[in-house]
Amino acid sequence: MPRGEFKYDILQLFDTISENESSTGNMYVKEVNLISYNEGNPVYDIRNWTLMKNGERRMGKGITLNLEEMKALKNILNEMEDLEEEE
């Protein structure tokens, strides 16, 4: 791979957290995926994506977690009391 080239491969889509359609027809989604960046070890990825009308995916801001970090996050969420929706 040439220096400076950025590559990612979505190995598994676990689920979509949220999605919204814009007035232009693009979809904005927040997904939980397993991704390999630059052919490296897979990481868990929680990220915003823009799904363009032409089929192109554009990566937005997000966070990557290794397996130990994902397990810690899962434990934290499981231990939290029920979350109440703001009104």
MODELLER restraints for C-alpha pairs under 7 A, 6 or more apart:
rsr = mdl.restraints
at = mdl.atoms
rsr.add(forms.Gaussian(group=physical.xy_distance, feature=features.Distance(at['CA:6:A'], at['CA:38:A']), mean=6.22, stdev=0.5))
rsr.add(forms.Gaussian(group=physical.xy_distance, feature=features.Distance(at['CA:7:A'], at['CA:37:A']), mean=5.90, stdev=0.5))
rsr.add(forms.Gaussian(group=physical.xy_distance, feature=features.Distance(at['CA:7:A'], at['CA:38:A']), mean=4.84, stdev=0.5))
rsr.add(forms.Gaussian(group=physical.xy_distance, feature=features.Distance(at['CA:8:A'], at['CA:35:A']), mean=6.69, stdev=0.5))
rsr.add(forms.Gaussian(group=physical.xy_distance, feature=features.Distance(at['CA:8:A'], at['CA:36:A']), mean=5.61, stdev=0.5))
rsr.add(forms.Gaussian(group=physical.xy_distance, feature=features.Distance(at['CA:8:A'], at['CA:37:A']), mean=4.41, stdev=0.5))
rsr.add(forms.Gaussian(group=physical.xy_distance, feature=features.Distance(at['CA:8:A'], at['CA:38:A']), mean=5.80, stdev=0.5))
rsr.add(forms.Gaussian(group=physical.xy_distance, feature=features.Distance(at['CA:9:A'], at['CA:35:A']), mean=5.60, stdev=0.5))
rsr.add(forms.Gaussian(group=physical.xy_distance, feature=features.Distance(at['CA:9:A'], at['CA:36:A']), mean=5.26, stdev=0.5))
rsr.add(forms.Gaussian(group=physical.xy_distance, feature=features.Distance(at['CA:9:A'], at['CA:37:A']), mean=6.59, stdev=0.5))
rsr.add(forms.Gaussian(group=physical.xy_distance, feature=features.Distance(at['CA:10:A'], at['CA:33:A']), mean=6.68, stdev=0.5))
rsr.add(forms.Gaussian(group=physical.xy_distance, feature=features.Distance(at['CA:10:A'], at['CA:34:A']), mean=6.06, stdev=0.5))
rsr.add(forms.Gaussian(group=physical.xy_distance, feature=features.Distance(at['CA:10:A'], at['CA:35:A']), mean=4.50, stdev=0.5))
rsr.add(forms.Gaussian(group=physical.xy_distance, feature=features.Distance(at['CA:10:A'], at['CA:36:A']), mean=6.61, stdev=0.5))
rsr.add(forms.Gaussian(group=physical.xy_distance, feature=features.Distance(at['CA:11:A'], at['CA:34:A']), mean=5.45, stdev=0.5))
rsr.add(forms.Gaussian(group=physical.xy_distance, feature=features.Distance(at['CA:11:A'], at['CA:35:A']), mean=5.45, stdev=0.5))
rsr.add(forms.Gaussian(group=physical.xy_distance, feature=features.Distance(at['CA:12:A'], at['CA:33:A']), mean=5.58, stdev=0.5))
rsr.add(forms.Gaussian(group=physical.xy_distance, feature=features.Distance(at['CA:12:A'], at['CA:34:A']), mean=5.05, stdev=0.5))
rsr.add(forms.Gaussian(group=physical.xy_distance, feature=features.Distance(at['CA:13:A'], at['CA:32:A']), mean=6.30, stdev=0.5))
rsr.add(forms.Gaussian(group=physical.xy_distance, feature=features.Distance(at['CA:13:A'], at['CA:33:A']), mean=4.48, stdev=0.5))
rsr.add(forms.Gaussian(group=physical.xy_distance, feature=features.Distance(at['CA:13:A'], at['CA:34:A']), mean=6.54, stdev=0.5))
rsr.add(forms.Gaussian(group=physical.xy_distance, feature=features.Distance(at['CA:14:A'], at['CA:32:A']), mean=5.50, stdev=0.5))
rsr.add(forms.Gaussian(group=physical.xy_distance, feature=features.Distance(at['CA:14:A'], at['CA:33:A']), mean=5.48, stdev=0.5))
rsr.add(forms.Gaussian(group=physical.xy_distance, feature=features.Distance(at['CA:15:A'], at['CA:31:A']), mean=5.90, stdev=0.5))
rsr.add(forms.Gaussian(group=physical.xy_distance, feature=features.Distance(at['CA:15:A'], at['CA:32:A']), mean=5.59, stdev=0.5))
rsr.add(forms.Gaussian(group=physical.xy_distance, feature=features.Distance(at['CA:16:A'], at['CA:29:A']), mean=6.86, stdev=0.5))
rsr.add(forms.Gaussian(group=physical.xy_distance, feature=features.Distance(at['CA:16:A'], at['CA:30:A']), mean=5.84, stdev=0.5))
rsr.add(forms.Gaussian(group=physical.xy_distance, feature=features.Distance(at['CA:16:A'], at['CA:31:A']), mean=4.37, stdev=0.5))
rsr.add(forms.Gaussian(group=physical.xy_distance, feature=features.Distance(at['CA:16:A'], at['CA:32:A']), mean=6.39, stdev=0.5))
rsr.add(forms.Gaussian(group=physical.xy_distance, feature=features.Distance(at['CA:17:A'], at['CA:30:A']), mean=5.34, stdev=0.5))
rsr.add(forms.Gaussian(group=physical.xy_distance, feature=features.Distance(at['CA:17:A'], at['CA:31:A']), mean=5.61, stdev=0.5))
rsr.add(forms.Gaussian(group=physical.xy_distance, feature=features.Distance(at['CA:18:A'], at['CA:29:A']), mean=5.59, stdev=0.5))
rsr.add(forms.Gaussian(group=physical.xy_distance, feature=features.Distance(at['CA:18:A'], at['CA:30:A']), mean=5.32, stdev=0.5))
rsr.add(forms.Gaussian(group=physical.xy_distance, feature=features.Distance(at['CA:19:A'], at['CA:27:A']), mean=6.73, stdev=0.5))
rsr.add(forms.Gaussian(group=physical.xy_distance, feature=features.Distance(at['CA:19:A'], at['CA:28:A']), mean=5.46, stdev=0.5))
rsr.add(forms.Gaussian(group=physical.xy_distance, feature=features.Distance(at['CA:19:A'], at['CA:29:A']), mean=4.22, stdev=0.5))
rsr.add(forms.Gaussian(group=physical.xy_distance, feature=features.Distance(at['CA:19:A'], at['CA:30:A']), mean=6.49, stdev=0.5))
rsr.add(forms.Gaussian(group=physical.xy_distance, feature=features.Distance(at['CA:20:A'], at['CA:27:A']), mean=5.69, stdev=0.5))
rsr.add(forms.Gaussian(group=physical.xy_distance, feature=features.Distance(at['CA:20:A'], at['CA:28:A']), mean=5.16, stdev=0.5))
rsr.add(forms.Gaussian(group=physical.xy_distance, feature=features.Distance(at['CA:20:A'], at['CA:29:A']), mean=6.50, stdev=0.5))
rsr.add(forms.Gaussian(group=physical.xy_distance, feature=features.Distance(at['CA:21:A'], at['CA:27:A']), mean=4.42, stdev=0.5))
rsr.add(forms.Gaussian(group=physical.xy_distance, feature=features.Distance(at['CA:21:A'], at['CA:28:A']), mean=6.16, stdev=0.5))
rsr.add(forms.Gaussian(group=physical.xy_distance, feature=features.Distance(at['CA:25:A'], at['CA:53:A']), mean=6.17, stdev=0.5))
rsr.add(forms.Gaussian(group=physical.xy_distance, feature=features.Distance(at['CA:26:A'], at['CA:50:A']), mean=6.77, stdev=0.5))
rsr.add(forms.Gaussian(group=physical.xy_distance, feature=features.Distance(at['CA:26:A'], at['CA:51:A']), mean=5.71, stdev=0.5))
rsr.add(forms.Gaussian(group=physical.xy_distance, feature=features.Distance(at['CA:26:A'], at['CA:52:A']), mean=4.80, stdev=0.5))
rsr.add(forms.Gaussian(group=physical.xy_distance, feature=features.Distance(at['CA:26:A'], at['CA:53:A']), mean=5.43, stdev=0.5))
rsr.add(forms.Gaussian(group=physical.xy_distance, feature=features.Distance(at['CA:27:A'], at['CA:50:A']), mean=5.76, stdev=0.5))
rsr.add(forms.Gaussian(group=physical.xy_distance, feature=features.Distance(at['CA:27:A'], at['CA:51:A']), mean=4.96, stdev=0.5))
rsr.add(forms.Gaussian(group=physical.xy_distance, feature=features.Distance(at['CA:27:A'], at['CA:52:A']), mean=6.61, stdev=0.5))
rsr.add(forms.Gaussian(group=physical.xy_distance, feature=features.Distance(at['CA:28:A'], at['CA:49:A']), mean=5.82, stdev=0.5))
rsr.add(forms.Gaussian(group=physical.xy_distance, feature=features.Distance(at['CA:28:A'], at['CA:50:A']), mean=4.69, stdev=0.5))
rsr.add(forms.Gaussian(group=physical.xy_distance, feature=features.Distance(at['CA:28:A'], at['CA:51:A']), mean=6.27, stdev=0.5))
rsr.add(forms.Gaussian(group=physical.xy_distance, feature=features.Distance(at['CA:29:A'], at['CA:48:A']), mean=5.66, stdev=0.5))
rsr.add(forms.Gaussian(group=physical.xy_distance, feature=features.Distance(at['CA:29:A'], at['CA:49:A']), mean=5.29, stdev=0.5))
rsr.add(forms.Gaussian(group=physical.xy_distance, feature=features.Distance(at['CA:29:A'], at['CA:50:A']), mean=6.46, stdev=0.5))
rsr.add(forms.Gaussian(group=physical.xy_distance, feature=features.Distance(at['CA:30:A'], at['CA:47:A']), mean=5.50, stdev=0.5))
rsr.add(forms.Gaussian(group=physical.xy_distance, feature=features.Distance(at['CA:30:A'], at['CA:48:A']), mean=4.38, stdev=0.5))
rsr.add(forms.Gaussian(group=physical.xy_distance, feature=features.Distance(at['CA:30:A'], at['CA:49:A']), mean=6.20, stdev=0.5))
rsr.add(forms.Gaussian(group=physical.xy_distance, feature=features.Distance(at['CA:31:A'], at['CA:46:A']), mean=5.71, stdev=0.5))
rsr.add(forms.Gaussian(group=physical.xy_distance, feature=features.Distance(at['CA:31:A'], at['CA:47:A']), mean=5.70, stdev=0.5))
rsr.add(forms.Gaussian(group=physical.xy_distance, feature=features.Distance(at['CA:31:A'], at['CA:48:A']), mean=6.59, stdev=0.5))
rsr.add(forms.Gaussian(group=physical.xy_distance, feature=features.Distance(at['CA:32:A'], at['CA:45:A']), mean=5.64, stdev=0.5))
rsr.add(forms.Gaussian(group=physical.xy_distance, feature=features.Distance(at['CA:32:A'], at['CA:46:A']), mean=4.63, stdev=0.5))
rsr.add(forms.Gaussian(group=physical.xy_distance, feature=features.Distance(at['CA:32:A'], at['CA:47:A']), mean=6.85, stdev=0.5))
rsr.add(forms.Gaussian(group=physical.xy_distance, feature=features.Distance(at['CA:33:A'], at['CA:44:A']), mean=5.82, stdev=0.5))
rsr.add(forms.Gaussian(group=physical.xy_distance, feature=features.Distance(at['CA:33:A'], at['CA:45:A']), mean=5.13, stdev=0.5))
rsr.add(forms.Gaussian(group=physical.xy_distance, feature=features.Distance(at['CA:33:A'], at['CA:46:A']), mean=6.57, stdev=0.5))
rsr.add(forms.Gaussian(group=physical.xy_distance, feature=features.Distance(at['CA:34:A'], at['CA:42:A']), mean=6.19, stdev=0.5))
rsr.add(forms.Gaussian(group=physical.xy_distance, feature=features.Distance(at['CA:34:A'], at['CA:43:A']), mean=5.58, stdev=0.5))
rsr.add(forms.Gaussian(group=physical.xy_distance, feature=features.Distance(at['CA:34:A'], at['CA:44:A']), mean=4.62, stdev=0.5))
rsr.add(forms.Gaussian(group=physical.xy_distance, feature=features.Distance(at['CA:34:A'], at['CA:45:A']), mean=5.96, stdev=0.5))
rsr.add(forms.Gaussian(group=physical.xy_distance, feature=features.Distance(at['CA:35:A'], at['CA:42:A']), mean=5.19, stdev=0.5))
rsr.add(forms.Gaussian(group=physical.xy_distance, feature=features.Distance(at['CA:35:A'], at['CA:43:A']), mean=5.47, stdev=0.5))
rsr.add(forms.Gaussian(group=physical.xy_distance, feature=features.Distance(at['CA:35:A'], at['CA:44:A']), mean=6.37, stdev=0.5))
rsr.add(forms.Gaussian(group=physical.xy_distance, feature=features.Distance(at['CA:35:A'], at['CA:45:A']), mean=6.55, stdev=0.5))
rsr.add(forms.Gaussian(group=physical.xy_distance, feature=features.Distance(at['CA:36:A'], at['CA:42:A']), mean=4.27, stdev=0.5))
rsr.add(forms.Gaussian(group=physical.xy_distance, feature=features.Distance(at['CA:36:A'], at['CA:43:A']), mean=6.35, stdev=0.5))
rsr.add(forms.Gaussian(group=physical.xy_distance, feature=features.Distance(at['CA:43:A'], at['CA:64:A']), mean=6.18, stdev=0.5))
rsr.add(forms.Gaussian(group=physical.xy_distance, feature=features.Distance(at['CA:43:A'], at['CA:65:A']), mean=5.78, stdev=0.5))
rsr.add(forms.Gaussian(group=physical.xy_distance, feature=features.Distance(at['CA:43:A'], at['CA:66:A']), mean=5.19, stdev=0.5))
rsr.add(forms.Gaussian(group=physical.xy_distance, feature=features.Distance(at['CA:44:A'], at['CA:64:A']), mean=5.52, stdev=0.5))
rsr.add(forms.Gaussian(group=physical.xy_distance, feature=features.Distance(at['CA:44:A'], at['CA:65:A']), mean=5.04, stdev=0.5))
rsr.add(forms.Gaussian(group=physical.xy_distance, feature=features.Distance(at['CA:44:A'], at['CA:66:A']), mean=6.12, stdev=0.5))
rsr.add(forms.Gaussian(group=physical.xy_distance, feature=features.Distance(at['CA:45:A'], at['CA:63:A']), mean=5.80, stdev=0.5))
rsr.add(forms.Gaussian(group=physical.xy_distance, feature=features.Distance(at['CA:45:A'], at['CA:64:A']), mean=4.43, stdev=0.5))
rsr.add(forms.Gaussian(group=physical.xy_distance, feature=features.Distance(at['CA:45:A'], at['CA:65:A']), mean=6.33, stdev=0.5))
rsr.add(forms.Gaussian(group=physical.xy_distance, feature=features.Distance(at['CA:46:A'], at['CA:62:A']), mean=5.53, stdev=0.5))
rsr.add(forms.Gaussian(group=physical.xy_distance, feature=features.Distance(at['CA:46:A'], at['CA:63:A']), mean=5.41, stdev=0.5))
rsr.add(forms.Gaussian(group=physical.xy_distance, feature=features.Distance(at['CA:46:A'], at['CA:64:A']), mean=6.47, stdev=0.5))
rsr.add(forms.Gaussian(group=physical.xy_distance, feature=features.Distance(at['CA:47:A'], at['CA:60:A']), mean=6.44, stdev=0.5))
rsr.add(forms.Gaussian(group=physical.xy_distance, feature=features.Distance(at['CA:47:A'], at['CA:61:A']), mean=5.86, stdev=0.5))
rsr.add(forms.Gaussian(group=physical.xy_distance, feature=features.Distance(at['CA:47:A'], at['CA:62:A']), mean=3.92, stdev=0.5))
rsr.add(forms.Gaussian(group=physical.xy_distance, feature=features.Distance(at['CA:47:A'], at['CA:63:A']), mean=6.29, stdev=0.5))
rsr.add(forms.Gaussian(group=physical.xy_distance, feature=features.Distance(at['CA:48:A'], at['CA:59:A']), mean=6.54, stdev=0.5))
rsr.add(forms.Gaussian(group=physical.xy_distance, feature=features.Distance(at['CA:48:A'], at['CA:60:A']), mean=4.85, stdev=0.5))
rsr.add(forms.Gaussian(group=physical.xy_distance, feature=features.Distance(at['CA:48:A'], at['CA:61:A']), mean=5.84, stdev=0.5))
rsr.add(forms.Gaussian(group=physical.xy_distance, feature=features.Distance(at['CA:48:A'], at['CA:62:A']), mean=6.22, stdev=0.5))
rsr.add(forms.Gaussian(group=physical.xy_distance, feature=features.Distance(at['CA:49:A'], at['CA:57:A']), mean=6.58, stdev=0.5))
rsr.add(forms.Gaussian(group=physical.xy_distance, feature=features.Distance(at['CA:49:A'], at['CA:58:A']), mean=5.57, stdev=0.5))
rsr.add(forms.Gaussian(group=physical.xy_distance, feature=features.Distance(at['CA:49:A'], at['CA:59:A']), mean=4.88, stdev=0.5))
rsr.add(forms.Gaussian(group=physical.xy_distance, feature=features.Distance(at['CA:49:A'], at['CA:60:A']), mean=5.32, stdev=0.5))
rsr.add(forms.Gaussian(group=physical.xy_distance, feature=features.Distance(at['CA:50:A'], at['CA:57:A']), mean=5.74, stdev=0.5))
rsr.add(forms.Gaussian(group=physical.xy_distance, feature=features.Distance(at['CA:50:A'], at['CA:58:A']), mean=4.99, stdev=0.5))
rsr.add(forms.Gaussian(group=physical.xy_distance, feature=features.Distance(at['CA:50:A'], at['CA:59:A']), mean=6.62, stdev=0.5))
rsr.add(forms.Gaussian(group=physical.xy_distance, feature=features.Distance(at['CA:51:A'], at['CA:57:A']), mean=4.79, stdev=0.5))
rsr.add(forms.Gaussian(group=physical.xy_distance, feature=features.Distance(at['CA:51:A'], at['CA:58:A']), mean=6.53, stdev=0.5))
